[in-house]
Amino acid sequence: MHNDETKGFGKGVLIGLFAGAAIGSLLGLLFAPKSGKELREDIRLKSKDLMDDAESYLTVAKDKANQLINEGKKKSEKLVAEAKQKVDALLDEAEKVLTDAKAKASDVVHTGIDKVGQESDKLKAAVKAGVDAYRSEKKS
């Protein structure tokens, strides 16, 4: 919206400048004591000068507009590149966290399996000892 306001203001200034120059030139010519032929020639020359000035101002305005557009494109490209870098960094960090979590979960699972195996071996040994004790009691 700021860009539209700037363009509108620039157009208004150019139109005001040309209108003021045209009116001032015509008033100067009309109040000068000259013949009709001289007056028409002066008006024609002033009109040509005004048209040349208008073309010059329009060329400058187009150049300025192109510069502003190019600067806007460069800024938006820079913002997109920075956003992409930030997203890539976040994705890398998320992947690292996920890999670490998987490794920790795997360690916990292996530790749990080892503990279950140890407790199972103890339970088997206790049951065997109980069965052996029962058998020896039964024999005696």
ABEGO torsion letter per residue (X at the ends): XAAAAAAAAAAAAAAAAAAAAAAAAAAAAAABBBBAAAAAAAAAAAAAAAAAAAAAAAAAAAAAAAAAAAAAAAAAAAAAAAAAAAAAAAAAAAAAAAAAAAAAAAAAAAAAAAAAAAAAAAAAAAAAAAAAAAAAAAAX
